Amino acid sequence: MTDEEKLRVLLFHWIAHNREHADQFRRRASAAGAAAGDIEAAADALGLANSHLEAALKTLGGALERPHDSGSH
């Protein structure tokens, strides 16, 4: 596997991982009181990061395939 192919797999994984965290942040924000806005902003920032990662993945030709979930992050 070339370095570019490995990067494409990693990008796919990072995007999915960020989505999971953003979802967790949003679910927990309601219980965070005064910190809720900052936690929501962090979830939004992960969304922005994913926009850039998705653009990079597209530029590199997209995901090779949906990698299996190894359970590690």
LUMLUMDREN-2810 file (N, C-alpha, C; in Angstrom, 1 decimal):
<atoms>
<atom><aa>M</aa><ch>A</ch><at>N</at><xx>0.9</xx><yy>-1.2</yy><zz>0.0</zz></atom>
<atom><aa>M</aa><ch>A</ch><at>CA</at><xx>0.0</xx><yy>0.0</yy><zz>0.0</zz></atom>
<atom><aa>M</aa><ch>A</ch><at>C</at><xx>0.9</xx><yy>1.2</yy><zz>0.0</zz></atom>
<atom><aa>T</aa><ch>A</ch><at>N</at><xx>0.6</xx><yy>2.2</yy><zz>-0.9</zz></atom>
<atom><aa>T</aa><ch>A</ch><at>CA</at><xx>1.4</xx><yy>3.4</yy><zz>-1.0</zz></atom>
<atom><aa>T</aa><ch>A</ch><at>C</at><xx>1.1</xx><yy>4.3</yy><zz>0.2</zz></atom>
<atom><aa>D</aa><ch>A</ch><at>N</at><xx>2.0</xx><yy>5.3</yy><zz>0.4</zz></atom>
<atom><aa>D</aa><ch>A</ch><at>CA</at><xx>1.7</xx><yy>6.3</yy><zz>1.5</zz></atom>
<atom><aa>D</aa><ch>A</ch><at>C</at><xx>0.4</xx><yy>7.0</yy><zz>1.2</zz></atom>
<atom><aa>E</aa><ch>A</ch><at>N</at><xx>0.1</xx><yy>7.3</yy><zz>0.0</zz></atom>
<atom><aa>E</aa><ch>A</ch><at>CA</at><xx>-1.1</xx><yy>8.1</yy><zz>-0.3</zz></atom>
<atom><aa>E</aa><ch>A</ch><at>C</at><xx>-2.3</xx><yy>7.2</yy><zz>0.0</zz></atom>
<atom><aa>E</aa><ch>A</ch><at>N</at><xx>-2.3</xx><yy>5.9</yy><zz>-0.3</zz></atom>
<atom><aa>E</aa><ch>A</ch><at>CA</at><xx>-3.4</xx><yy>5.0</yy><zz>0.0</zz></atom>
<atom><aa>E</aa><ch>A</ch><at>C</at><xx>-3.6</xx><yy>4.9</yy><zz>1.5</zz></atom>
<atom><aa>K</aa><ch>A</ch><at>N</at><xx>-2.5</xx><yy>4.8</yy><zz>2.2</zz></atom>
<atom><aa>K</aa><ch>A</ch><at>CA</at><xx>-2.5</xx><yy>4.8</yy><zz>3.7</zz></atom>
<atom><aa>K</aa><ch>A</ch><at>C</at><xx>-3.2</xx><yy>6.1</yy><zz>4.2</zz></atom>
<atom><aa>L</aa><ch>A</ch><at>N</at><xx>-2.8</xx><yy>7.2</yy><zz>3.7</zz></atom>
<atom><aa>L</aa><ch>A</ch><at>CA</at><xx>-3.4</xx><yy>8.5</yy><zz>4.1</zz></atom>
<atom><aa>L</aa><ch>A</ch><at>C</at><xx>-4.9</xx><yy>8.5</yy><zz>3.8</zz></atom>
<atom><aa>R</aa><ch>A</ch><at>N</at><xx>-5.3</xx><yy>8.0</yy><zz>2.7</zz></atom>
<atom><aa>R</aa><ch>A</ch><at>CA</at><xx>-6.7</xx><yy>8.0</yy><zz>2.4</zz></atom>
<atom><aa>R</aa><ch>A</ch><at>C</at><xx>-7.5</xx><yy>7.2</yy><zz>3.4</zz></atom>
<atom><aa>V</aa><ch>A</ch><at>N</at><xx>-6.9</xx><yy>6.0</yy><zz>3.8</zz></atom>
<atom><aa>V</aa><ch>A</ch><at>CA</at><xx>-7.6</xx><yy>5.2</yy><zz>4.9</zz></atom>
<atom><aa>V</aa><ch>A</ch><at>C</at><xx>-7.6</xx><yy>6.0</yy><zz>6.2</zz></atom>
<atom><aa>L</aa><ch>A</ch><at>N</at><xx>-6.5</xx><yy>6.6</yy><zz>6.5</zz></atom>
<atom><aa>L</aa><ch>A</ch><at>CA</at><xx>-6.4</xx><yy>7.4</yy><zz>7.8</zz></atom>
<atom><aa>L</aa><ch>A</ch><at>C</at><xx>-7.4</xx><yy>8.5</yy><zz>7.7</zz></atom>
<atom><aa>L</aa><ch>A</ch><at>N</at><xx>-7.5</xx><yy>9.3</yy><zz>6.6</zz></atom>
<atom><aa>L</aa><ch>A</ch><at>CA</at><xx>-8.4</xx><yy>10.4</yy><zz>6.5</zz></atom>
<atom><aa>L</aa><ch>A</ch><at>C</at><xx>-9.9</xx><yy>9.9</yy><zz>6.8</zz></atom>
<atom><aa>F</aa><ch>A</ch><at>N</at><xx>-10.2</xx><yy>8.8</yy><zz>6.1</zz></atom>
<atom><aa>F</aa><ch>A</ch><at>CA</at><xx>-11.6</xx><yy>8.2</yy><zz>6.3</zz></atom>
<atom><aa>F</aa><ch>A</ch><at>C</at><xx>-11.8</xx><yy>7.9</yy><zz>7.8</zz></atom>
<atom><aa>H</aa><ch>A</ch><at>N</at><xx>-10.8</xx><yy>7.3</yy><zz>8.5</zz></atom>
<atom><aa>H</aa><ch>A</ch><at>CA</at><xx>-10.9</xx><yy>7.0</yy><zz>9.9</zz></atom>
<atom><aa>H</aa><ch>A</ch><at>C</at><xx>-11.1</xx><yy>8.3</yy><zz>10.7</zz></atom>
<atom><aa>W</aa><ch>A</ch><at>N</at><xx>-10.2</xx><yy>9.3</yy><zz>10.5</zz></atom>
<atom><aa>W</aa><ch>A</ch><at>CA</at><xx>-10.2</xx><yy>10.5</yy><zz>11.3</zz></atom>
<atom><aa>W</aa><ch>A</ch><at>C</at><xx>-11.6</xx><yy>11.2</yy><zz>11.1</zz></atom>
<atom><aa>I</aa><ch>A</ch><at>N</at><xx>-12.2</xx><yy>11.2</yy><zz>10.0</zz></atom>
<atom><aa>I</aa><ch>A</ch><at>CA</at><xx>-13.5</xx><yy>11.9</yy><zz>9.7</zz></atom>
<atom><aa>I</aa><ch>A</ch><at>C</at><xx>-14.5</xx><yy>11.2</yy><zz>10.6</zz></atom>
<atom><aa>A</aa><ch>A</ch><at>N</at><xx>-14.5</xx><yy>9.8</yy><zz>10.5</zz></atom>
<atom><aa>A</aa><ch>A</ch><at>CA</at><xx>-15.5</xx><yy>9.1</yy><zz>11.3</zz></atom>
<atom><aa>A</aa><ch>A</ch><at>C</at><xx>-15.3</xx><yy>9.3</yy><zz>12.8</zz></atom>
<atom><aa>H</aa><ch>A</ch><at>N</at><xx>-14.1</xx><yy>9.3</yy><zz>13.2</zz></atom>
<atom><aa>H</aa><ch>A</ch><at>CA</at><xx>-13.7</xx><yy>9.5</yy><zz>14.6</zz></atom>
<atom><aa>H</aa><ch>A</ch><at>C</at><xx>-14.2</xx><yy>10.9</yy><zz>15.1</zz></atom>
<atom><aa>N</aa><ch>A</ch><at>N</at><xx>-13.9</xx><yy>11.9</yy><zz>14.3</zz></atom>
<atom><aa>N</aa><ch>A</ch><at>CA</at><xx>-14.4</xx><yy>13.2</yy><zz>14.7</zz></atom>
<atom><aa>N</aa><ch>A</ch><at>C</at><xx>-15.9</xx><yy>13.3</yy><zz>14.8</zz></atom>
<atom><aa>R</aa><ch>A</ch><at>N</at><xx>-16.6</xx><yy>12.7</yy><zz>13.9</zz></atom>
<atom><aa>R</aa><ch>A</ch><at>CA</at><xx>-18.1</xx><yy>12.7</yy><zz>13.9</zz></atom>
<atom><aa>R</aa><ch>A</ch><at>C</at><xx>-18.6</xx><yy>12.1</yy><zz>15.2</zz></atom>
<atom><aa>E</aa><ch>A</ch><at>N</at><xx>-17.9</xx><yy>11.0</yy><zz>15.6</zz></atom>
<atom><aa>E</aa><ch>A</ch><at>CA</at><xx>-18.3</xx><yy>10.3</yy><zz>16.9</zz></atom>
<atom><aa>E</aa><ch>A</ch><at>C</at><xx>-18.1</xx><yy>11.3</yy><zz>18.0</zz></atom>
<atom><aa>H</aa><ch>A</ch><at>N</at><xx>-17.0</xx><yy>11.9</yy><zz>18.1</zz></atom>
<atom><aa>H</aa><ch>A</ch><at>CA</at><xx>-16.7</xx><yy>12.8</yy><zz>19.2</zz></atom>
<atom><aa>H</aa><ch>A</ch><at>C</at><xx>-17.7</xx><yy>14.0</yy><zz>19.1</zz></atom>
<atom><aa>A</aa><ch>A</ch><at>N</at><xx>-17.9</xx><yy>14.6</yy><zz>18.0</zz></atom>
<atom><aa>A</aa><ch>A</ch><at>CA</at><xx>-18.9</xx><yy>15.7</yy><zz>17.9</zz></atom>
<atom><aa>A</aa><ch>A</ch><at>C</at><xx>-20.2</xx><yy>15.3</yy><zz>18.4</zz></atom>
<atom><aa>D</aa><ch>A</ch><at>N</at><xx>-20.7</xx><yy>14.1</yy><zz>18.0</zz></atom>
<atom><aa>D</aa><ch>A</ch><at>CA</at><xx>-22.0</xx><yy>13.6</yy><zz>18.5</zz></atom>
<atom><aa>D</aa><ch>A</ch><at>C</at><xx>-22.0</xx><yy>13.5</yy><zz>20.0</zz></atom>
<atom><aa>Q</aa><ch>A</ch><at>N</at><xx>-20.9</xx><yy>13.0</yy><zz>20.6</zz></atom>
<atom><aa>Q</aa><ch>A</ch><at>CA</at><xx>-20.8</xx><yy>12.9</yy><zz>22.0</zz></atom>
<atom><aa>Q</aa><ch>A</ch><at>C</at><xx>-20.9</xx><yy>14.2</yy><zz>22.7</zz></atom>
<atom><aa>F</aa><ch>A</ch><at>N</at><xx>-20.1</xx><yy>15.2</yy><zz>22.1</zz></atom>
<atom><aa>F</aa><ch>A</ch><at>CA</at><xx>-20.1</xx><yy>16.5</yy><zz>22.7</zz></atom>
<atom><aa>F</aa><ch>A</ch><at>C</at><xx>-21.5</xx><yy>17.1</yy><zz>22.7</zz></atom>
<atom><aa>R</aa><ch>A</ch><at>N</at><xx>-22.2</xx><yy>17.0</yy><zz>21.6</zz></atom>
<atom><aa>R</aa><ch>A</ch><at>CA</at><xx>-23.6</xx><yy>17.6</yy><zz>21.5</zz></atom>
<atom><aa>R</aa><ch>A</ch><at>C</at><xx>-24.5</xx><yy>16.9</yy><zz>22.5</zz></atom>
<atom><aa>R</aa><ch>A</ch><at>N</at><xx>-24.4</xx><yy>15.6</yy><zz>22.7</zz></atom>
<atom><aa>R</aa><ch>A</ch><at>CA</at><xx>-25.3</xx><yy>14.9</yy><zz>23.6</zz></atom>
<atom><aa>R</aa><ch>A</ch><at>C</at><xx>-25.0</xx><yy>15.3</yy><zz>25.1</zz></atom>
<atom><aa>R</aa><ch>A</ch><at>N</at><xx>-23.8</xx><yy>15.6</yy><zz>25.4</zz></atom>
<atom><aa>R</aa><ch>A</ch><at>CA</at><xx>-23.4</xx><yy>16.0</yy><zz>26.8</zz></atom>
<atom><aa>R</aa><ch>A</ch><at>C</at><xx>-23.5</xx><yy>17.4</yy><zz>27.1</zz></atom>
<atom><aa>A</aa><ch>A</ch><at>N</at><xx>-23.5</xx><yy>18.3</yy><zz>26.0</zz></atom>
<atom><aa>A</aa><ch>A</ch><at>CA</at><xx>-23.5</xx><yy>19.7</yy><zz>26.2</zz></atom>
<atom><aa>A</aa><ch>A</ch><at>C</at><xx>-24.7</xx><yy>20.2</yy><zz>27.1</zz></atom>
<atom><aa>S</aa><ch>A</ch><at>N</at><xx>-25.9</xx><yy>19.6</yy><zz>27.0</zz></atom>
<atom><aa>S</aa><ch>A</ch><at>CA</at><xx>-27.0</xx><yy>20.0</yy><zz>27.7</zz></atom>
<atom><aa>S</aa><ch>A</ch><at>C</at><xx>-26.8</xx><yy>19.9</yy><zz>29.2</zz></atom>
<atom><aa>A</aa><ch>A</ch><at>N</at><xx>-26.0</xx><yy>19.0</yy><zz>29.7</zz></atom>
<atom><aa>A</aa><ch>A</ch><at>CA</at><xx>-25.7</xx><yy>18.8</yy><zz>31.1</zz></atom>
<atom><aa>A</aa><ch>A</ch><at>C</at><xx>-24.5</xx><yy>19.7</yy><zz>31.6</zz></atom>
<atom><aa>A</aa><ch>A</ch><at>N</at><xx>-24.0</xx><yy>20.5</yy><zz>30.7</zz></atom>
<atom><aa>A</aa><ch>A</ch><at>CA</at><xx>-22.7</xx><yy>21.2</yy><zz>31.0</zz></atom>
<atom><aa>A</aa><ch>A</ch><at>C</at><xx>-22.9</xx><yy>22.6</yy><zz>31.6</zz></atom>
<atom><aa>G</aa><ch>A</ch><at>N</at><xx>-24.2</xx><yy>23.0</yy><zz>31.7</zz></atom>
<atom><aa>G</aa><ch>A</ch><at>CA</at><xx>-24.4</xx><yy>24.3</yy><zz>32.3</zz></atom>
<atom><aa>G</aa><ch>A</ch><at>C</at><xx>-23.8</xx><yy>25.4</yy><zz>31.5</zz></atom>
<atom><aa>A</aa><ch>A</ch><at>N</at><xx>-23.0</xx><yy>26.3</yy><zz>32.2</zz></atom>
<atom><aa>A</aa><ch>A</ch><at>CA</at><xx>-22.4</xx><yy>27.4</yy><zz>31.6</zz></atom>
<atom><aa>A</aa><ch>A</ch><at>C</at><xx>-21.3</xx><yy>27.0</yy><zz>30.5</zz></atom>
<atom><aa>A</aa><ch>A</ch><at>N</at><xx>-20.9</xx><yy>25.8</yy><zz>30.5</zz></atom>
<atom><aa>A</aa><ch>A</ch><at>CA</at><xx>-19.8</xx><yy>25.4</yy><zz>29.6</zz></atom>
<atom><aa>A</aa><ch>A</ch><at>C</at><xx>-20.5</xx><yy>24.8</yy><zz>28.3</zz></atom>
<atom><aa>A</aa><ch>A</ch><at>N</at><xx>-21.8</xx><yy>24.7</yy><zz>28.2</zz></atom>
<atom><aa>A</aa><ch>A</ch><at>CA</at><xx>-22.5</xx><yy>24.1</yy><zz>27.1</zz></atom>
<atom><aa>A</aa><ch>A</ch><at>C</at><xx>-22.1</xx><yy>24.8</yy><zz>25.8</zz></atom>
<atom><aa>G</aa><ch>A</ch><at>N</at><xx>-22.0</xx><yy>26.1</yy><zz>25.8</zz></atom>
<atom><aa>G</aa><ch>A</ch><at>CA</at><xx>-21.7</xx><yy>26.8</yy><zz>24.6</zz></atom>
<atom><aa>G</aa><ch>A</ch><at>C</at><xx>-20.3</xx><yy>26.5</yy><zz>24.0</zz></atom>
<atom><aa>D</aa><ch>A</ch><at>N</at><xx>-19.4</xx><yy>26.4</yy><zz>24.9</zz></atom>
<atom><aa>D</aa><ch>A</ch><at>CA</at><xx>-18.0</xx><yy>26.0</yy><zz>24.5</zz></atom>
<atom><aa>D</aa><ch>A</ch><at>C</at><xx>-18.0</xx><yy>24.6</yy><zz>24.0</zz></atom>
<atom><aa>I</aa><ch>A</ch><at>N</at><xx>-18.7</xx><yy>23.7</yy><zz>24.6</zz></atom>
<atom><aa>I</aa><ch>A</ch><at>CA</at><xx>-18.7</xx><yy>22.3</yy><zz>24.1</zz></atom>
<atom><aa>I</aa><ch>A</ch><at>C</at><xx>-19.4</xx><yy>22.2</yy><zz>22.8</zz></atom>
<atom><aa>E</aa><ch>A</ch><at>N</at><xx>-20.5</xx><yy>23.0</yy><zz>22.6</zz></atom>
<atom><aa>E</aa><ch>A</ch><at>CA</at><xx>-21.1</xx><yy>23.0</yy><zz>21.3</zz></atom>
<atom><aa>E</aa><ch>A</ch><at>C</at><xx>-20.2</xx><yy>23.6</yy><zz>20.2</zz></atom>
<atom><aa>A</aa><ch>A</ch><at>N</at><xx>-19.4</xx><yy>24.6</yy><zz>20.6</zz></atom>
<atom><aa>A</aa><ch>A</ch><at>CA</at><xx>-18.4</xx><yy>25.2</yy><zz>19.7</zz></atom>
<atom><aa>A</aa><ch>A</ch><at>C</at><xx>-17.4</xx><yy>24.2</yy><zz>19.3</zz></atom>
<atom><aa>A</aa><ch>A</ch><at>N</at><xx>-17.0</xx><yy>23.4</yy><zz>20.3</zz></atom>
<atom><aa>A</aa><ch>A</ch><at>CA</at><xx>-16.0</xx><yy>22.4</yy><zz>20.0</zz></atom>
<atom><aa>A</aa><ch>A</ch><at>C</at><xx>-16.5</xx><yy>21.4</yy><zz>19.0</zz></atom>
<atom><aa>A</aa><ch>A</ch><at>N</at><xx>-17.8</xx><yy>21.0</yy><zz>19.1</zz></atom>
<atom><aa>A</aa><ch>A</ch><at>CA</at><xx>-18.4</xx><yy>20.1</yy><zz>18.2</zz></atom>
<atom><aa>A</aa><ch>A</ch><at>C</at><xx>-18.5</xx><yy>20.8</yy><zz>16.8</zz></atom>
<atom><aa>D</aa><ch>A</ch><at>N</at><xx>-18.8</xx><yy>22.0</yy><zz>16.7</zz></atom>
<atom><aa>D</aa><ch>A</ch><at>CA</at><xx>-18.8</xx><yy>22.8</yy><zz>15.5</zz></atom>
<atom><aa>D</aa><ch>A</ch><at>C</at><xx>-17.4</xx><yy>22.8</yy><zz>14.8</zz></atom>
<atom><aa>A</aa><ch>A</ch><at>N</at><xx>-16.4</xx><yy>23.0</yy><zz>15.7</zz></atom>
<atom><aa>A</aa><ch>A</ch><at>CA</at><xx>-15.0</xx><yy>23.0</yy><zz>15.2</zz></atom>
<atom><aa>A</aa><ch>A</ch><at>C</at><xx>-14.6</xx><yy>21.7</yy><zz>14.6</zz></atom>
<atom><aa>L</aa><ch>A</ch><at>N</at><xx>-15.1</xx><yy>20.6</yy><zz>15.2</zz></atom>
<atom><aa>L</aa><ch>A</ch><at>CA</at><xx>-14.8</xx><yy>19.3</yy><zz>14.6</zz></atom>
<atom><aa>L</aa><ch>A</ch><at>C</at><xx>-15.5</xx><yy>19.2</yy><zz>13.2</zz></atom>
<atom><aa>G</aa><ch>A</ch><at>N</at><xx>-16.6</xx><yy>19.7</yy><zz>13.1</zz></atom>
<atom><aa>G</aa><ch>A</ch><at>CA</at><xx>-17.3</xx><yy>19.7</yy><zz>11.8</zz></atom>
<atom><aa>G</aa><ch>A</ch><at>C</at><xx>-16.5</xx><yy>20.5</yy><zz>10.8</zz></atom>
<atom><aa>L</aa><ch>A</ch><at>N</at><xx>-16.0</xx><yy>21.6</yy><zz>11.2</zz></atom>
<atom><aa>L</aa><ch>A</ch><at>CA</at><xx>-15.1</xx><yy>22.4</yy><zz>10.2</zz></atom>
<atom><aa>L</aa><ch>A</ch><at>C</at><xx>-13.9</xx><yy>21.6</yy><zz>9.9</zz></atom>
<atom><aa>A</aa><ch>A</ch><at>N</at><xx>-13.3</xx><yy>21.0</yy><zz>10.9</zz></atom>
<atom><aa>A</aa><ch>A</ch><at>CA</at><xx>-12.1</xx><yy>20.2</yy><zz>10.6</zz></atom>
<atom><aa>A</aa><ch>A</ch><at>C</at><xx>-12.4</xx><yy>19.1</yy><zz>9.6</zz></atom>
<atom><aa>N</aa><ch>A</ch><at>N</at><xx>-13.6</xx><yy>18.5</yy><zz>9.8</zz></atom>
<atom><aa>N</aa><ch>A</ch><at>CA</at><xx>-14.0</xx><yy>17.4</yy><zz>8.9</zz></atom>
<atom><aa>N</aa><ch>A</ch><at>C</at><xx>-14.2</xx><yy>17.9</yy><zz>7.5</zz></atom>
<atom><aa>S</aa><ch>A</ch><at>N</at><xx>-14.7</xx><yy>19.1</yy><zz>7.3</zz></atom>
<atom><aa>S</aa><ch>A</ch><at>CA</at><xx>-14.8</xx><yy>19.7</yy><zz>6.0</zz></atom>
<atom><aa>S</aa><ch>A</ch><at>C</at><xx>-13.5</xx><yy>19.7</yy><zz>5.3</zz></atom>
<atom><aa>H</aa><ch>A</ch><at>N</at><xx>-12.5</xx><yy>20.1</yy><zz>6.0</zz></atom>
<atom><aa>H</aa><ch>A</ch><at>CA</at><xx>-11.1</xx><yy>20.2</yy><zz>5.4</zz></atom>
<atom><aa>H</aa><ch>A</ch><at>C</at><xx>-10.6</xx><yy>18.8</yy><zz>5.1</zz></atom>
<atom><aa>L</aa><ch>A</ch><at>N</at><xx>-10.8</xx><yy>17.8</yy><zz>6.1</zz></atom>
<atom><aa>L</aa><ch>A</ch><at>CA</at><xx>-10.3</xx><yy>16.5</yy><zz>5.9</zz></atom>
<atom><aa>L</aa><ch>A</ch><at>C</at><xx>-11.1</xx><yy>15.8</yy><zz>4.7</zz></atom>
<atom><aa>E</aa><ch>A</ch><at>N</at><xx>-12.4</xx><yy>16.1</yy><zz>4.6</zz></atom>
<atom><aa>E</aa><ch>A</ch><at>CA</at><xx>-13.1</xx><yy>15.5</yy><zz>3.5</zz></atom>
<atom><aa>E</aa><ch>A</ch><at>C</at><xx>-12.6</xx><yy>16.1</yy><zz>2.1</zz></atom>
<atom><aa>A</aa><ch>A</ch><at>N</at><xx>-12.3</xx><yy>17.4</yy><zz>2.1</zz></atom>
<atom><aa>A</aa><ch>A</ch><at>CA</at><xx>-11.7</xx><yy>18.0</yy><zz>0.9</zz></atom>
<atom><aa>A</aa><ch>A</ch><at>C</at><xx>-10.4</xx><yy>17.3</yy><zz>0.5</zz></atom>
<atom><aa>A</aa><ch>A</ch><at>N</at><xx>-9.6</xx><yy>17.1</yy><zz>1.5</zz></atom>
<atom><aa>A</aa><ch>A</ch><at>CA</at><xx>-8.3</xx><yy>16.4</yy><zz>1.3</zz></atom>
<atom><aa>A</aa><ch>A</ch><at>C</at><xx>-8.5</xx><yy>15.0</yy><zz>0.8</zz></atom>
<atom><aa>L</aa><ch>A</ch><at>N</at><xx>-9.4</xx><yy>14.3</yy><zz>1.4</zz></atom>
<atom><aa>L</aa><ch>A</ch><at>CA</at><xx>-9.7</xx><yy>12.9</yy><zz>0.9</zz></atom>
<atom><aa>L</aa><ch>A</ch><at>C</at><xx>-10.2</xx><yy>12.9</yy><zz>-0.5</zz></atom>
<atom><aa>K</aa><ch>A</ch><at>N</at><xx>-11.1</xx><yy>13.9</yy><zz>-0.8</zz></atom>
<atom><aa>K</aa><ch>A</ch><at>CA</at><xx>-11.6</xx><yy>14.0</yy><zz>-2.2</zz></atom>
<atom><aa>K</aa><ch>A</ch><at>C</at><xx>-10.5</xx><yy>14.3</yy><zz>-3.2</zz></atom>
<atom><aa>T</aa><ch>A</ch><at>N</at><xx>-9.6</xx><yy>15.2</yy><zz>-2.8</zz></atom>
<atom><aa>T</aa><ch>A</ch><at>CA</at><xx>-8.4</xx><yy>15.5</yy><zz>-3.6</zz></atom>
<atom><aa>T</aa><ch>A</ch><at>C</at><xx>-7.5</xx><yy>14.3</yy><zz>-3.9</zz></atom>
<atom><aa>L</aa><ch>A</ch><at>N</at><xx>-7.4</xx><yy>13.5</yy><zz>-2.9</zz></atom>
<atom><aa>L</aa><ch>A</ch><at>CA</at><xx>-6.6</xx><yy>12.3</yy><zz>-3.0</zz></atom>
<atom><aa>L</aa><ch>A</ch><at>C</at><xx>-7.3</xx><yy>11.1</yy><zz>-3.7</zz></atom>
<atom><aa>G</aa><ch>A</ch><at>N</at><xx>-8.6</xx><yy>11.3</yy><zz>-4.1</zz></atom>
<atom><aa>G</aa><ch>A</ch><at>CA</at><xx>-9.3</xx><yy>10.3</yy><zz>-4.8</zz></atom>
<atom><aa>G</aa><ch>A</ch><at>C</at><xx>-10.3</xx><yy>9.6</yy><zz>-4.0</zz></atom>
<atom><aa>G</aa><ch>A</ch><at>N</at><xx>-10.6</xx><yy>10.0</yy><zz>-2.8</zz></atom>
<atom><aa>G</aa><ch>A</ch><at>CA</at><xx>-11.7</xx><yy>9.4</yy><zz>-2.0</zz></atom>
<atom><aa>G</aa><ch>A</ch><at>C</at><xx>-11.2</xx><yy>8.2</yy><zz>-1.3</zz></atom>
<atom><aa>A</aa><ch>A</ch><at>N</at><xx>-12.0</xx><yy>7.6</yy><zz>-0.4</zz></atom>
<atom><aa>A</aa><ch>A</ch><at>CA</at><xx>-11.7</xx><yy>6.5</yy><zz>0.4</zz></atom>
<atom><aa>A</aa><ch>A</ch><at>C</at><xx>-11.5</xx><yy>5.3</yy><zz>-0.5</zz></atom>
<atom><aa>L</aa><ch>A</ch><at>N</at><xx>-10.5</xx><yy>4.5</yy><zz>-0.2</zz></atom>
<atom><aa>L</aa><ch>A</ch><at>CA</at><xx>-10.2</xx><yy>3.3</yy><zz>-0.9</zz></atom>
<atom><aa>L</aa><ch>A</ch><at>C</at><xx>-11.4</xx><yy>2.3</yy><zz>-0.8</zz></atom>
<atom><aa>E</aa><ch>A</ch><at>N</at><xx>-11.8</xx><yy>2.2</yy><zz>0.4</zz></atom>
<atom><aa>E</aa><ch>A</ch><at>CA</at><xx>-13.0</xx><yy>1.4</yy><zz>0.8</zz></atom>
<atom><aa>E</aa><ch>A</ch><at>C</at><xx>-13.3</xx><yy>1.7</yy><zz>2.3</zz></atom>
<atom><aa>R</aa><ch>A</ch><at>N</at><xx>-14.4</xx><yy>1.3</yy><zz>2.7</zz></atom>
<atom><aa>R</aa><ch>A</ch><at>CA</at><xx>-14.7</xx><yy>1.5</yy><zz>4.1</zz></atom>
<atom><aa>R</aa><ch>A</ch><at>C</at><xx>-13.9</xx><yy>0.6</yy><zz>5.0</zz></atom>
<atom><aa>P</aa><ch>A</ch><at>N</at><xx>-12.9</xx><yy>1.2</yy><zz>5.7</zz></atom>
<atom><aa>P</aa><ch>A</ch><at>CA</at><xx>-12.0</xx><yy>0.3</yy><zz>6.5</zz></atom>
<atom><aa>P</aa><ch>A</ch><at>C</at><xx>-12.9</xx><yy>-0.4</yy><zz>7.6</zz></atom>
<atom><aa>H</aa><ch>A</ch><at>N</at><xx>-12.5</xx><yy>-1.5</yy><zz>8.0</zz></atom>
<atom><aa>H</aa><ch>A</ch><at>CA</at><xx>-13.1</xx><yy>-2.2</yy><zz>9.1</zz></atom>
<atom><aa>H</aa><ch>A</ch><at>C</at><xx>-12.8</xx><yy>-1.5</yy><zz>10.4</zz></atom>
<atom><aa>D</aa><ch>A</ch><at>N</at><xx>-13.7</xx><yy>-1.5</yy><zz>11.3</zz></atom>
<atom><aa>D</aa><ch>A</ch><at>CA</at><xx>-13.5</xx><yy>-0.8</yy><zz>12.6</zz></atom>
<atom><aa>D</aa><ch>A</ch><at>C</at><xx>-12.6</xx><yy>-1.7</yy><zz>13.5</zz></atom>
<atom><aa>S</aa><ch>A</ch><at>N</at><xx>-11.4</xx><yy>-1.3</yy><zz>13.7</zz></atom>
<atom><aa>S</aa><ch>A</ch><at>CA</at><xx>-10.5</xx><yy>-2.0</yy><zz>14.6</zz></atom>
<atom><aa>S</aa><ch>A</ch><at>C</at><xx>-10.8</xx><yy>-1.9</yy><zz>16.0</zz></atom>
<atom><aa>G</aa><ch>A</ch><at>N</at><xx>-11.7</xx><yy>-0.9</yy><zz>16.4</zz></atom>
<atom><aa>G</aa><ch>A</ch><at>CA</at><xx>-12.0</xx><yy>-0.6</yy><zz>17.8</zz></atom>
<atom><aa>G</aa><ch>A</ch><at>C</at><xx>-10.9</xx><yy>0.3</yy><zz>18.4</zz></atom>
<atom><aa>S</aa><ch>A</ch><at>N</at><xx>-9.9</xx><yy>0.6</yy><zz>17.7</zz></atom>
<atom><aa>S</aa><ch>A</ch><at>CA</at><xx>-8.9</xx><yy>1.5</yy><zz>18.3</zz></atom>
<atom><aa>S</aa><ch>A</ch><at>C</at><xx>-9.0</xx><yy>2.9</yy><zz>17.8</zz></atom>
<atom><aa>H</aa><ch>A</ch><at>N</at><xx>-8.7</xx><yy>3.9</yy><zz>18.6</zz></atom>
<atom><aa>H</aa><ch>A</ch><at>CA</at><xx>-8.7</xx><yy>5.3</yy><zz>18.1</zz></atom>
<atom><aa>H</aa><ch>A</ch><at>C</at><xx>-7.4</xx><yy>6.0</yy><zz>18.4</zz></atom>
</atoms>
